[in-house]
Amino acid sequence: LYADGFGVTIGQAVERLKAMAADADVAEALQVAVGTPLLGIDRLAKSLDGRVAEWRVSLCLTQRHHYLSEMR
């Protein structure tokens, strides 16, 4: 996606996963109760020359989704 769309090749990606609970704002956005368990994923990807190409924070409901990371 980055190479085709933007001419950027990803050289490194680091993801940190954390168990967390939905606060009021997140609970409203996800339409769940405050305190609902979530998996937080913080991802930082850099190009081959070390520039930040992507920073993403995902909050996942683990009842409906599974996390899979496959990097080659």
DRENMARTI-68143 format. One record per atom (N, C-alpha, C): residue number from 1; residue in one letter; chain; atom name; x, y, z. Coordinates in steps of 0.02 Angstrom, whole numbers, plus 50000, padded with zeros to 5 digits. Example, Ala and Ser with C-alpha at 12.3 -4.5 7.8 and 13.67 -1.06 7.14 Angstrom:
<atoms>
+-----+------+------+------+-------+-------+-------+
: pos : code : unit : site :     u :     v :     w :
+-----+------+------+------+-------+-------+-------+
:   1 :    a :    A :    N : 50660 : 49716 : 50390 :
:   1 :    a :    A :   CA : 50615 : 49775 : 50390 :
:   1 :    a :    A :    C : 50660 : 49835 : 50390 :
:   2 :    s :    A :    N : 50642 : 49888 : 50354 :
:   2 :    s :    A :   CA : 50684 : 49947 : 50357 :
:   2 :    s :    A :    C : 50645 : 50002 : 50394 :
+-----+------+------+------+-------+-------+-------+
</atoms>
This chain:
<atoms>
+-----+------+------+------+-------+-------+-------+
: pos : code : unit : site :     u :     v :     w :
+-----+------+------+------+-------+-------+-------+
:   1 :    l :    A :    N : 50041 : 49940 : 50000 :
:   1 :    l :    A :   CA : 50000 : 50000 : 50000 :
:   1 :    l :    A :    C : 50043 : 50063 : 50000 :
:   2 :    y :    A :    N : 50091 : 50066 : 50046 :
:   2 :    y :    A :   CA : 50133 : 50126 : 50050 :
:   2 :    y :    A :    C : 50178 : 50132 : 49989 :
:   3 :    a :    A :    N : 50205 : 50076 : 49966 :
:   3 :    a :    A :   CA : 50250 : 50078 : 49907 :
:   3 :    a :    A :    C : 50210 : 50097 : 49845 :
:   4 :    d :    A :    N : 50154 : 50066 : 49834 :
:   4 :    d :    A :   CA : 50114 : 50079 : 49774 :
:   4 :    d :    A :    C : 50082 : 50148 : 49775 :
:   5 :    g :    A :    N : 50055 : 50166 : 49833 :
:   5 :    g :    A :   CA : 50017 : 50229 : 49837 :
:   5 :    g :    A :    C : 50059 : 50291 : 49850 :
:   6 :    f :    A :    N : 50116 : 50282 : 49884 :
:   6 :    f :    A :   CA : 50154 : 50340 : 49905 :
:   6 :    f :    A :    C : 50229 : 50336 : 49891 :
:   7 :    g :    A :    N : 50251 : 50280 : 49862 :
:   7 :    g :    A :   CA : 50322 : 50272 : 49847 :
:   7 :    g :    A :    C : 50365 : 50263 : 49908 :
:   8 :    v :    A :    N : 50336 : 50239 : 49963 :
:   8 :    v :    A :   CA : 50372 : 50230 : 50026 :
:   8 :    v :    A :    C : 50376 : 50155 : 50041 :
:   9 :    t :    A :    N : 50436 : 50130 : 50052 :
:   9 :    t :    A :   CA : 50444 : 50060 : 50071 :
:   9 :    t :    A :    C : 50454 : 50055 : 50146 :
:  10 :    i :    A :    N : 50414 : 50015 : 50179 :
:  10 :    i :    A :   CA : 50419 : 50006 : 50251 :
:  10 :    i :    A :    C : 50478 : 49960 : 50266 :
:  11 :    g :    A :    N : 50523 : 49984 : 50308 :
:  11 :    g :    A :   CA : 50582 : 49945 : 50327 :
:  11 :    g :    A :    C : 50579 : 49916 : 50396 :
:  12 :    q :    A :    N : 50535 : 49945 : 50438 :
:  12 :    q :    A :   CA : 50531 : 49923 : 50508 :
:  12 :    q :    A :    C : 50462 : 49941 : 50535 :
:  13 :    a :    A :    N : 50434 : 49896 : 50575 :
:  13 :    a :    A :   CA : 50371 : 49911 : 50609 :
:  13 :    a :    A :    C : 50375 : 49882 : 50679 :
:  14 :    v :    A :    N : 50354 : 49921 : 50727 :
:  14 :    v :    A :   CA : 50352 : 49899 : 50797 :
:  14 :    v :    A :    C : 50281 : 49907 : 50822 :
:  15 :    e :    A :    N : 50254 : 49854 : 50851 :
:  15 :    e :    A :   CA : 50187 : 49856 : 50879 :
:  15 :    e :    A :    C : 50190 : 49838 : 50953 :
:  16 :    r :    A :    N : 50153 : 49877 : 50993 :
:  16 :    r :    A :   CA : 50147 : 49863 : 51064 :
:  16 :    r :    A :    C : 50074 : 49849 : 51079 :
:  17 :    l :    A :    N : 50062 : 49793 : 51112 :
:  17 :    l :    A :   CA : 49994 : 49773 : 51129 :
:  17 :    l :    A :    C : 49983 : 49781 : 51204 :
:  18 :    k :    A :    N : 49923 : 49801 : 51222 :
:  18 :    k :    A :   CA : 49908 : 49813 : 51292 :
:  18 :    k :    A :    C : 49834 : 49798 : 51306 :
:  19 :    a :    A :    N : 49822 : 49761 : 51359 :
:  19 :    a :    A :   CA : 49754 : 49751 : 51382 :
:  19 :    a :    A :    C : 49731 : 49815 : 51416 :
:  20 :    m :    A :    N : 49671 : 49837 : 51402 :
:  20 :    m :    A :   CA : 49646 : 49898 : 51432 :
:  20 :    m :    A :    C : 49570 : 49896 : 51437 :
:  21 :    a :    A :    N : 49542 : 49945 : 51470 :
:  21 :    a :    A :   CA : 49470 : 49950 : 51477 :
:  21 :    a :    A :    C : 49445 : 50013 : 51442 :
:  22 :    a :    A :    N : 49386 : 50009 : 51412 :
:  22 :    a :    A :   CA : 49358 : 50066 : 51377 :
:  22 :    a :    A :    C : 49339 : 50122 : 51425 :
:  23 :    d :    A :    N : 49365 : 50182 : 51411 :
:  23 :    d :    A :   CA : 49343 : 50240 : 51450 :
:  23 :    d :    A :    C : 49278 : 50266 : 51419 :
:  24 :    a :    A :    N : 49251 : 50320 : 51446 :
:  24 :    a :    A :   CA : 49185 : 50344 : 51424 :
:  24 :    a :    A :    C : 49184 : 50361 : 51350 :
:  25 :    d :    A :    N : 49235 : 50396 : 51325 :
:  25 :    d :    A :   CA : 49236 : 50416 : 51255 :
:  25 :    d :    A :    C : 49241 : 50356 : 51208 :
:  26 :    v :    A :    N : 49286 : 50310 : 51225 :
:  26 :    v :    A :   CA : 49294 : 50250 : 51183 :
:  26 :    v :    A :    C : 49232 : 50207 : 51186 :
:  27 :    a :    A :    N : 49203 : 50199 : 51245 :
:  27 :    a :    A :   CA : 49142 : 50159 : 51253 :
:  27 :    a :    A :    C : 49086 : 50187 : 51210 :
:  28 :    e :    A :    N : 49079 : 50252 : 51208 :
:  28 :    e :    A :   CA : 49027 : 50283 : 51167 :
:  28 :    e :    A :    C : 49041 : 50270 : 51092 :
:  29 :    a :    A :    N : 49103 : 50279 : 51071 :
:  29 :    a :    A :   CA : 49121 : 50269 : 51001 :
:  29 :    a :    A :    C : 49111 : 50196 : 50978 :
:  30 :    l :    A :    N : 49126 : 50149 : 51023 :
:  30 :    l :    A :   CA : 49120 : 50078 : 51006 :
:  30 :    l :    A :    C : 49052 : 50049 : 51024 :
:  31 :    q :    A :    N : 49010 : 50090 : 51057 :
:  31 :    q :    A :   CA : 48944 : 50070 : 51080 :
:  31 :    q :    A :    C : 48947 : 50009 : 51126 :
:  32 :    v :    A :    N : 48990 : 50016 : 51177 :
:  32 :    v :    A :   CA : 48997 : 49964 : 51229 :
:  32 :    v :    A :    C : 48995 : 49998 : 51296 :
:  33 :    a :    A :    N : 48993 : 49959 : 51349 :
:  33 :    a :    A :   CA : 48992 : 49986 : 51417 :
:  33 :    a :    A :    C : 49061 : 50011 : 51437 :
:  34 :    v :    A :    N : 49062 : 50062 : 51478 :
:  34 :    v :    A :   CA : 49125 : 50085 : 51507 :
:  34 :    v :    A :    C : 49156 : 50027 : 51545 :
:  35 :    g :    A :    N : 49220 : 50017 : 51537 :
:  35 :    g :    A :   CA : 49255 : 49962 : 51570 :
:  35 :    g :    A :    C : 49260 : 49899 : 51529 :
:  36 :    t :    A :    N : 49229 : 49898 : 51470 :
:  36 :    t :    A :   CA : 49233 : 49839 : 51426 :
:  36 :    t :    A :    C : 49306 : 49825 : 51410 :
:  37 :    p :    A :    N : 49327 : 49762 : 51415 :
:  37 :    p :    A :   CA : 49397 : 49745 : 51399 :
:  37 :    p :    A :    C : 49413 : 49757 : 51325 :
:  38 :    l :    A :    N : 49471 : 49786 : 51312 :
:  38 :    l :    A :   CA : 49494 : 49800 : 51244 :
:  38 :    l :    A :    C : 49566 : 49778 : 51237 :
:  39 :    l :    A :    N : 49586 : 49766 : 51175 :
:  39 :    l :    A :   CA : 49656 : 49757 : 51159 :
:  39 :    l :    A :    C : 49679 : 49821 : 51124 :
:  40 :    g :    A :    N : 49726 : 49856 : 51153 :
:  40 :    g :    A :   CA : 49754 : 49916 : 51123 :
:  40 :    g :    A :    C : 49817 : 49898 : 51084 :
:  41 :    i :    A :    N : 49821 : 49921 : 51021 :
:  41 :    i :    A :   CA : 49879 : 49908 : 50979 :
:  41 :    i :    A :    C : 49907 : 49974 : 50956 :
:  42 :    d :    A :    N : 49969 : 49987 : 50974 :
:  42 :    d :    A :   CA : 50004 : 50048 : 50954 :
:  42 :    d :    A :    C : 50058 : 50028 : 50905 :
:  43 :    r :    A :    N : 50054 : 50051 : 50843 :
:  43 :    r :    A :   CA : 50100 : 50031 : 50790 :
:  43 :    r :    A :    C : 50138 : 50092 : 50763 :
:  44 :    l :    A :    N : 50203 : 50085 : 50756 :
:  44 :    l :    A :   CA : 50245 : 50136 : 50726 :
:  44 :    l :    A :    C : 50285 : 50102 : 50670 :
:  45 :    a :    A :    N : 50276 : 50125 : 50609 :
:  45 :    a :    A :   CA : 50312 : 50097 : 50552 :
:  45 :    a :    A :    C : 50357 : 50151 : 50522 :
:  46 :    k :    A :    N : 50417 : 50130 : 50503 :
:  46 :    k :    A :   CA : 50466 : 50177 : 50474 :
:  46 :    k :    A :    C : 50487 : 50154 : 50405 :
:  47 :    s :    A :    N : 50504 : 50202 : 50363 :
:  47 :    s :    A :   CA : 50528 : 50187 : 50296 :
:  47 :    s :    A :    C : 50599 : 50160 : 50300 :
:  48 :    l :    A :    N : 50625 : 50139 : 50243 :
:  48 :    l :    A :   CA : 50693 : 50113 : 50241 :
:  48 :    l :    A :    C : 50745 : 50163 : 50265 :
:  49 :    d :    A :    N : 50732 : 50228 : 50255 :
:  49 :    d :    A :   CA : 50780 : 50279 : 50278 :
:  49 :    d :    A :    C : 50765 : 50304 : 50349 :
:  50 :    g :    A :    N : 50719 : 50271 : 50384 :
:  50 :    g :    A :   CA : 50707 : 50286 : 50454 :
:  50 :    g :    A :    C : 50654 : 50338 : 50469 :
:  51 :    r :    A :    N : 50622 : 50364 : 50417 :
:  51 :    r :    A :   CA : 50568 : 50414 : 50429 :
:  51 :    r :    A :    C : 50504 : 50378 : 50450 :
:  52 :    v :    A :    N : 50467 : 50410 : 50495 :
:  52 :    v :    A :   CA : 50403 : 50382 : 50517 :
:  52 :    v :    A :    C : 50354 : 50385 : 50458 :
:  53 :    a :    A :    N : 50326 : 50328 : 50441 :
:  53 :    a :    A :   CA : 50279 : 50323 : 50385 :
:  53 :    a :    A :    C : 50208 : 50311 : 50410 :
:  54 :    e :    A :    N : 50201 : 50281 : 50469 :
:  54 :    e :    A :   CA : 50135 : 50266 : 50496 :
:  54 :    e :    A :    C : 50138 : 50264 : 50572 :
:  55 :    w :    A :    N : 50088 : 50295 : 50602 :
:  55 :    w :    A :   CA : 50077 : 50287 : 50674 :
:  55 :    w :    A :    C : 50003 : 50273 : 50681 :
:  56 :    r :    A :    N : 49986 : 50216 : 50711 :
:  56 :    r :    A :   CA : 49917 : 50196 : 50716 :
:  56 :    r :    A :    C : 49903 : 50169 : 50786 :
:  57 :    v :    A :    N : 49846 : 50188 : 50812 :
:  57 :    v :    A :   CA : 49822 : 50160 : 50876 :
:  57 :    v :    A :    C : 49755 : 50127 : 50861 :
:  58 :    s :    A :    N : 49751 : 50063 : 50875 :
:  58 :    s :    A :   CA : 49689 : 50026 : 50865 :
:  58 :    s :    A :    C : 49663 : 50002 : 50932 :
:  59 :    l :    A :    N : 49598 : 50006 : 50942 :
:  59 :    l :    A :   CA : 49565 : 49980 : 51002 :
:  59 :    l :    A :    C : 49517 : 49927 : 50979 :
:  60 :    c :    A :    N : 49529 : 49865 : 51000 :
:  60 :    c :    A :   CA : 49492 : 49807 : 50973 :
:  60 :    c :    A :    C : 49450 : 49774 : 51027 :
:  61 :    l :    A :    N : 49389 : 49758 : 51008 :
:  61 :    l :    A :   CA : 49346 : 49716 : 51050 :
:  61 :    l :    A :    C : 49365 : 49644 : 51035 :
:  62 :    t :    A :    N : 49391 : 49610 : 51084 :
:  62 :    t :    A :   CA : 49417 : 49543 : 51072 :
:  62 :    t :    A :    C : 49363 : 49490 : 51066 :
:  63 :    q :    A :    N : 49301 : 49507 : 51083 :
:  63 :    q :    A :   CA : 49247 : 49459 : 51075 :
:  63 :    q :    A :    C : 49231 : 49449 : 51001 :
:  64 :    r :    A :    N : 49243 : 49500 : 50960 :
:  64 :    r :    A :   CA : 49224 : 49497 : 50889 :
:  64 :    r :    A :    C : 49284 : 49495 : 50843 :
:  65 :    h :    A :    N : 49343 : 49510 : 50868 :
:  65 :    h :    A :   CA : 49402 : 49514 : 50825 :
:  65 :    h :    A :    C : 49461 : 49478 : 50857 :
:  66 :    h :    A :    N : 49505 : 49454 : 50815 :
:  66 :    h :    A :   CA : 49568 : 49425 : 50838 :
:  66 :    h :    A :    C : 49624 : 49464 : 50807 :
:  67 :    y :    A :    N : 49680 : 49467 : 50841 :
:  67 :    y :    A :   CA : 49738 : 49502 : 50815 :
:  67 :    y :    A :    C : 49786 : 49451 : 50785 :
:  68 :    l :    A :    N : 49807 : 49464 : 50723 :
:  68 :    l :    A :   CA : 49855 : 49422 : 50689 :
:  68 :    l :    A :    C : 49908 : 49468 : 50658 :
:  69 :    s :    A :    N : 49970 : 49454 : 50671 :
:  69 :    s :    A :   CA : 50024 : 49492 : 50643 :
:  69 :    s :    A :    C : 50070 : 49445 : 50605 :
:  70 :    e :    A :    N : 50076 : 49457 : 50540 :
:  70 :    e :    A :   CA : 50118 : 49416 : 50498 :
:  70 :    e :    A :    C : 50161 : 49463 : 50456 :
:  71 :    m :    A :    N : 50225 : 49466 : 50471 :
:  71 :    m :    A :   CA : 50270 : 49511 : 50435 :
:  71 :    m :    A :    C : 50324 : 49471 : 50399 :
:  72 :    r :    A :    N : 50333 : 49484 : 50337 :
:  72 :    r :    A :   CA : 50382 : 49446 : 50297 :
:  72 :    r :    A :    C : 50431 : 49494 : 50265 :
+-----+------+------+------+-------+-------+-------+
</atoms>
